Amino acid sequence: MSIAETPMPLIRFGRHPTRYQHWRLDVDGAVATLAMNVAEDGGLFPGYALKLNSYDLGVDIELADAIQRLRFEHPAVRALVITSLRDRMFCAGANIVMLGASSHAHKVNFCKFTNETRMYLEELSRESGVRTIAALNGTASGGGYELALACDEILLVDDGSSAVSLPEVPLLAVLPGTGGLTRVVDKRKVRRDHADFFATTAEGVRGARAVDWKLVDEVVPRSRFLSRVAERAAAVESIPAKQAATGIELCPLERREHQDGIEYRHVRLAIDRTSRVANLVVHAPDGPEPTTPEEFQAAGARAWALAAWRELDDALLHLRFNEPEIGLVALRSEGDAESVLAVDATLARHSEHWLVKEILLLQSRVLRRLDLTARTFYALIEPGSAFAGSLFELVLAADRSYMRDDPERPVTVELSLLNAGLLPMTSGLSRLATRFYGDDGHVARVLAHRGPFDCEATRAAGLVTFTPDAIDWEDEVRLAIEERAAMSPDALTGMEASLRFVGPETMETKIFGRLSAWQNWIFTRPNATGAKGALTLYGKAGQRPEFDWRRT
């Protein structure tokens, strides 16, 4: 029985460094070292061995946790070295047996999560001022080299055999699925003809050519490799120390799992598998919240601005990986909208403080996770809703929004400074600017509005899609959900990904746009995953792939 046919255990995303199987995180003053040492028998699922520092989703979950913890728990770190504890092997990339045997949905979601993690690593440098150095003490292949590409600087050991490569096209008939091609040309500025040769040569490139072609920054003899890495880590530009001497601990989330969902402290996920619909509810703060950076420091991970958004992130990942047949997510909110606005005001007022900035960056990452999730999202604004400020970003992120027009139980929404660009999309635009793309004047007028928008004002401002009255509300929402749930999930995934990312192209939008289109297509083509496909047959002695030679 293949992995794809085996009932999958529930994937959980909480991790802690004391229980890492595949990474070792060490912090020495301003320098952190994250060393890869993948446990061969530590695969997330049975049926494959993680040889040669190859990885699966479980390895990347630990990596994502380590990056997040560095940001919140170790604010004094100025340089991060990513290396391997394996002799002459940095990372062989995604485990091919795992990839070939996994379901299509798992393949694509695995690539998506891995991409998000690499982008969080790039954001660590860009926004948090932590210089990242890939110390390749051996060969970096496929996803291993893509991890290096996400770093600011790449050092490769010069030992006559260690190389960098993206061998997916010649070996597996797929693409470097975690942004490799885009980063090579857009980020590393590798010439197109050099990139063409590199991506079609299974053995890769090493030594002086790797430097000449900009695939790495430096090759260093093995005898001097460790000392040179230490020199580069110590040469980080002098950046003013962050305001807090110590970070905050990211404590485990409070979560209660049951058959039909998960309940957190501030978030509730309810699953209806019969209708293939989930309800995702975020509750506003229900008690006093920090009003100064010092109070945020004292509250730590318990503060709503951090806790609720970590919970929302966990719920989104649960939907992606554990509930593949759920097609539509109804976004709801509950509680006191004023309490959300008060938290937002504090975050905006202190946005330059290191901890507040990290909280805003985390909220932004969670919202981008939602943007990139292949599910339909409908926002439902009802009596008792708390869609204000940062929570109104959920409405703007939704594919459609419905606001109940009920004079007897009036509903309002309200904006805050966080809607003005502090929580940008992958395009770099705010969600308001994306919604009203090309009409900056309208965006300015909406942001200039003071106080709540009632239903009529919300409709006139274009902040919601439909405003059914109280009599029609139940039927209109029910029919909208039922109609959407009856449509092809493949077509909807393509349509939603095309419509969500209005405006300028960035490296991030390119990577995810290509992932949604190319990987969804290539992973289902017989040349890759058919009975005689290259990915299916890889490593099976005496068997060669059989290609359909027609170009489309």
Sequence and secondary structure as in RCSB ss.txt:
>XXXX:A:sequence
MSIAETPMPLIRFGRHPTRYQHWRLDVDGAVATLAMNVAEDGGLFPGYALKLNSYDLGVDIELADAIQRLRFEHP
AVRALVITSLRDRMFCAGANIVMLGASSHAHKVNFCKFTNETRMYLEELSRESGVRTIAALNGTASGGGYELALA
CDEILLVDDGSSAVSLPEVPLLAVLPGTGGLTRVVDKRKVRRDHADFFATTAEGVRGARAVDWKLVDEVVPRSRF
LSRVAERAAAVESIPAKQAATGIELCPLERREHQDGIEYRHVRLAIDRTSRVANLVVHAPDGPEPTTPEEFQAAG
ARAWALAAWRELDDALLHLRFNEPEIGLVALRSEGDAESVLAVDATLARHSEHWLVKEILLLQSRVLRRLDLTAR
TFYALIEPGSAFAGSLFELVLAADRSYMRDDPERPVTVELSLLNAGLLPMTSGLSRLATRFYGDDGHVARVLAHR
GPFDCEATRAAGLVTFTPDAIDWEDEVRLAIEERAAMSPDALTGMEASLRFVGPETMETKIFGRLSAWQNWIFTR
PNATGAKGALTLYGKAGQRPEFDWRRT
>XXXX:A:secstr
  GGGS          GGG SSEEEEEETTEEEEEE   TT  SSSS   GGGEE HHHHHHHHHHHHHHHHH T
T  EEEEEESSTEEEE EE HHHHHHS HHHHHHHHHHHHHHHHHHHHHHHHH  EEEEEESEEEETHHHHHHHT
SSEEEEEESSS  EE  HHHHHSS  TTTHHHIIIIIS   HHHHHHHHT TT B HHHHHHTTSSSEEEEGGGH
HHHHHHHHHT       S SS        EEEETTEEEESSEEEEEETTTTEEEEEEE   S    SHHHHHHHG
GGSHHHHHHHHHHHHHHHHHHH TT  EEEEEEES HHHHHHHHHHHHHTTTSHHHHHHHHHHHHHHHHHHTSSS
EEEEEE TT   BGGGHHHHHHSSEEEE B TTS   BB  GGGGTTS  TTSS HHHHHTTT HHHHHHHHH  
S B HHHHHHHT SSB  BTTTHHHHHHHHHHHHHTS HHHHHHHHHHHH  S   HHHHHHHHIIIIIHHHTTS
HHHHSTT HHHHTT TT          
